[in-house]
Every structure is written in C-alpha cells, then in structure tokens.
Amino acid sequence: MTAEIGYYQAHRQVDKVHGLARHNACAWCGLDAQDHAYTHNDPNEIRDGGRVYSVNTNYYVAMCRRCHRSFDWAHKRFSGAALKRELEQRKREAYARVSDEQRRSAAESRARAIEAAEAWYAETGWGSNPHGRPSPAAVKAAHERIRRAYEQNAQLRAEQ
C-alpha cells in the first residue's frame, strides 16, 4: 500500500470493502452513520496537509457526523492515556445521549434502506454490466422504490 492513494480514494475504497457508512450504525451512539472515521491506529498512516488517513480499510469505523467530529477533535487535542480517557468518556456520553427506542427505530430504518438498495442493484444489474450503467428505465424504477422507502422511514420517525 502506498501513499499514492489520496484521501478521497482511500475513503471510497472503505465504502467498497465495508459498504456505505449510512448502512451502518454509529460505533458510539448507535444512530445512522454518515462517515467512515479513521481510527488513528495504522502504524503506516498517511499525513497529507491537515488530513490523516490510512489506505488500509481495517482502520476505519462507521460513525455519525456528531460522534465523528468529537472523535477527531479528541485525537487532535490529546495523546496517550489522556486520549484514551477522553475517548472513553465521549463514547459513554454519546451512547447515553440516545435512547434505546431511537437506536431501534434507526436500525429498522437502515434495514429498509439496505433492502431498497439491494433491490435496486438487483433490478438494474448495477455492477454486473461490463459496459457501464444500467438502462435509464431500470434506474428510474429503482430510484422510485428507494424514494418511497425513505419517505416511509421519514413518516415513521415523525410519528415517534
């Protein structure tokens, strides 16, 4: 693995290997993740300007944006035992901030989104067509199914 892989390419590789972050729960609070956060554990990490990342996909964890920012903030300001204590405290606080009901609702919503995405891949043949993208009609039908699933999720969350 070389430093020739850039920051964004490394994150796209994580998506390919581990799936989209939004199809996972946040490692800290359990709500929907938006990002794959670099764990800062790779001995061969890459520093590019203000960014620190790894080309090894094993050094990433799915996190919601709020927890990811808190995680990165702690890594910028602490080290050693102080960092470990700070991360443990922030993780406990993040988990306590979210109710079990919120986590359950988010998990159900993610499951429906994953189901819709998998149906879309199956219907359109996305990834199996060696000549490019699926037909516009297949994409339109699949997008409509995903839109309906997300509307249903939003309605269910509004009711809770």
N, C-alpha and C positions, 0 to 999 in steps of 0.2 A: 504494500500500500504506500502510495507516495503522496507528497504534498501537491501534486498536480491537480488533484481533485479539489475543487473550490467548495466554499461554504454551502452554497445552494445545491450543488451537485451531491454533496455528502448527505444533505437532508432529503433530497429526492431518492437517494439510494436507501435511506432508512424507511421511507414510505413504501418502496418496492419490497423490501425484506419483511417489514413488520406490519404493513398495511397503513392506511391513513390514520393519523392520530385521532381524528374525530370519531373513529370507530372503536375507540378505547376509552376506558375510564381514566381519569387523572390518578396518578400514583399516590397523590397526597390526599385529596378531598373526595374522590370518587365520582365527581361530576364529569361531564363530557370534556375530553381533552381537545385541545386545539393544536398543540405543538408536540414535537418530539424534542425533549430537552437533553442536552449533552450532560452527562453525569460528572464530568471532570475527572474521570478515573483512568483514562487512557494514558499510559506512560509515553506514548508517541503522539500526543495531541498536537494539533496544528494551531499556531497563533498567526492570525492574519489581520493586522491592524488591531482593532478593538475586539475582534471576534476570536473565540477559542472553540475549536471543534475537533471531531475525530472522523476519520474515514472508516473506522470500524463500527459497524451498525450495532454491535453489542453494547456500546457505551451510551445508549440513548434510552429514555423512558418517556412514555406519554404523560403529558401534564396539561391542565387547563392554563389559560393565559395568566391568570392571577397567581397561581402557585408557581408557574414557570418563572415569572418575574421575581417573586420572592426568593426562589431557589437561586437564580442568577445573582441577585443582589447580595445574598449571603456569601456566595463564592467570591464576589468582588471585594468584600469588606473583612472577611475572616479567613483564618487558616488554622490548621492543626486541630487541637482539642476544642478550641473556641468555635471553629466552623462546625464540628460535629455536634456540639451542644446547640448551636444556633439552628442548624438544620432539623434536629430532633424536635426542638421547641416549635419551629414554624410548621412542621408536618403535623404535630399534635393539634396546633391551633387551626390549621386548615381542615382537618378531619372534624373537629368539634364544631366548626362553623356551619357544617352541612348536616341536615337531619337524615336519618335512615330512609325516610319517605322520599326525600329529594334524590338520594342515591338510587333508590328502587325505580323511581319514575325516569330518571336519566338512563338507567340500564335498559328499561323497556323501550324507550325512545331510540336508543342506539341499536337495539336488536331489530327494530322495524326499519331503520335506515340501512343497516347492513343487508337485510333481506331485500330491500328495494334495489340496492346497489348490485347485489349478486344477480338478481333477476335481470337488471339492465345489462350486465356483462353477458349473461346467457342469451338474452334476446337479440342483442346487437352483434354478438360474436366478437366483441371488443377483445383485442389481444390475440385472437386466433386467426385474423385475416392478415396474411403476409403482405398484402398490397396496400395496407393503410386502414382508414377508418370505415366503419360500417355505413350502411345506406342512411340517407337523411330521414327516411320514414321510420326506420328502426330506432334511430336516435331520438326522434320526436316522441314516439310512443313510450320509450323508456324514460325520458325526461318527464313526461306527463305522470307516469306511475310514481316516480320519485317525488315530484311536486305534491301529489296527493298524500303520500306518506308523511312528508314534512308538515303539510297543513294539518293532518290528523294529529301529529305529535304536538304541534303548537296549541291546538284546541284542547287536547288532554292536559297539557301543562297549565293552561289558563283556568281550567276547571278545578285544579288542585290548589 
